[in-house]
Amino acid sequence: DCRMDADCIPGRPLRLAVDWGSAISTLSIAQYIGREYRFIKDIYVKHPKLIDDLAADFISYYKPHRTKEVIFLEDVAWGNRRMPDSRRTFNEKFVDILRKKGWKVRVINLGMPVDDQKRYILWWKVLREDDQRLPFVRINLNNAKHTFISMSQAPAAEGRKGIEKDKRSERSKSIAPE
């Protein structure tokens, strides 16, 4: 559980970003510490597991975390949709589970993501670490290795709008979705 994570500050809220998918759903856990943005853990579940399972894994791992407070960054693309058999969206159901387990949840909707070209340029600027307006990013290579792999190996290609994300690897049967 989180008691062994030296980079996790128990008195600070956790920032959660979720990506709901049909084959895999992922959760990135981070914290802001001063100017440092720390990716401290990632959790995923594969189909047929989904919302309840991802929430249960998070709650179990962070049960000892002193501050039961999260900032939840919604998955805008898929998370605000409902399945035909539910009144709740994926995001709402996840938040409800955390709240029922005693977590204080502040939901943030950042809107639709910017295009790939702007995103790649922003990350290039962030990783250079020479712009005082941007945070330093740190990734725990033991607990957030899937986040690191995903970010460092995200293929890009020249497209109609400039740089675009190459999603072929996400559809490949020979590449593990995590």
NORMO-V901731 format. One record per residue. N is the residue number from 1. PHI is phi in whole degrees, -180 to 180 (* if undefined). PSI is psi in whole degrees, -180 to 180 (NA if undefined). NEAR is the number of other ideal C-beta (glycine too) atoms within 10 Angstrom. Layout:
BEGIN
<<N:PHI:PSI:NEAR> <N:PHI:PSI:NEAR>>
END
This chain:
BEGIN
<<1:*:-175:10> <2:-70:-10:17> <3:-65:-19:11> <4:-94:1:9> <5:-91:99:19> <6:-65:-23:8> <7:-89:-3:17> <8:-96:124:21> <9:-93:112:17> <10:-62:-25:12> <11:-90:5:8> <12:-113:149:15> <13:-67:158:18> <14:-101:144:22> <15:-105:122:20> <16:-111:133:24> <17:-127:126:19> <18:-114:151:24> <19:-134:104:15> <20:-82:131:22> <21:-138:169:17> <22:-78:-34:9> <23:-97:-32:10> <24:-151:142:17> <25:-120:133:25> <26:-122:151:20> <27:-133:122:22> <28:-103:132:22> <29:-114:130:26> <30:-139:169:24> <31:-143:145:19> <32:-92:125:14> <33:-128:102:16> <34:63:-123:7> <35:-95:4:11> <36:-97:130:12> <37:-106:112:17> <38:-105:120:23> <39:-85:109:23> <40:-105:-17:24> <41:-164:147:25> <42:-131:147:22> <43:-133:143:23> <44:-143:156:18> <45:-132:145:19> <46:-105:153:14> <47:-54:134:11> <48:-91:2:6> <49:-68:153:14> <50:-152:-128:18> <51:-61:-54:22> <52:-59:-40:12> <53:-69:-43:15> <54:-64:-43:21> <55:-63:-43:23> <56:-62:-41:15> <57:-64:-42:15> <58:-63:-50:23> <59:-60:-41:17> <60:-65:-47:11> <61:-66:-39:16> <62:-101:16:26> <63:-54:-42:13> <64:-77:-7:10> <65:-61:125:23> <66:-63:-40:11> <67:-98:107:14> <68:-85:64:16> <69:-138:133:14> <70:-131:151:22> <71:-108:113:17> <72:-102:114:22> <73:-91:110:19> <74:-63:148:23> <75:-83:102:22> <76:-72:-37:13> <77:-64:-49:12> <78:-116:-25:16> <79:-70:-21:22> <80:-97:14:14> <81:-97:155:12> <82:-111:147:12> <83:-79:153:11> <84:-58:-25:4> <85:-97:16:5> <86:-139:144:12> <87:-87:-14:8> <88:-104:146:13> <89:-80:169:19> <90:-58:-48:22> <91:-60:-46:22> <92:-62:-42:17> <93:-64:-43:18> <94:-61:-47:28> <95:-62:-43:23> <96:-59:-42:14> <97:-63:-46:18> <98:-62:-45:19> <99:-63:-40:12> <100:-64:-24:10> <101:-93:11:15> <102:95:7:9> <103:-87:137:22> <104:-85:126:12> <105:-122:124:17> <106:-107:118:12> <107:-92:133:13> <108:-125:128:11> <109:-109:112:13> <110:-86:1:10> <111:81:-179:7> <112:-66:143:8> <113:-63:151:10> <114:-69:166:11> <115:-65:162:14> <116:-58:-40:18> <117:-59:-48:15> <118:-65:-37:13> <119:-66:-45:15> <120:-63:-41:16> <121:-66:-42:13> <122:-62:-47:12> <123:-64:-36:14> <124:-60:-44:9> <125:-67:-42:13> <126:-61:-47:14> <127:-72:-19:12> <128:-70:-28:9> <129:61:34:12> <130:-120:7:7> <131:-108:113:9> <132:-61:-18:6> <133:-82:-13:6> <134:-109:150:16> <135:-76:162:15> <136:-86:133:13> <137:-103:132:15> <138:-127:139:16> <139:-126:125:21> <140:-72:111:20> <141:-75:-10:11> <142:-90:-48:11> <143:-95:-18:20> <144:-126:36:23> <145:-66:-31:14> <146:-70:-35:18> <147:-63:-46:22> <148:-61:-47:14> <149:-62:-45:15> <150:-60:-44:17> <151:-73:-40:15> <152:-80:-23:8> <153:-113:17:9> <154:-69:109:16> <155:-70:145:11> <156:-125:155:14> <157:-144:156:11> <158:-76:123:9> <159:-124:-167:13> <160:-62:-32:5> <161:-106:21:10> <162:100:-136:13> <163:-71:132:16> <164:-134:151:16> <165:-72:132:17> <166:-91:108:14> <167:-93:9:11> <168:-59:-37:10> <169:-65:-29:14> <170:-70:-24:15> <171:-97:-6:9> <172:-73:135:10> <173:-80:-18:6> <174:-91:-7:5> <175:-110:123:11> <176:-61:135:10> <177:-64:-25:18> <178:-76:NA:14>>
END
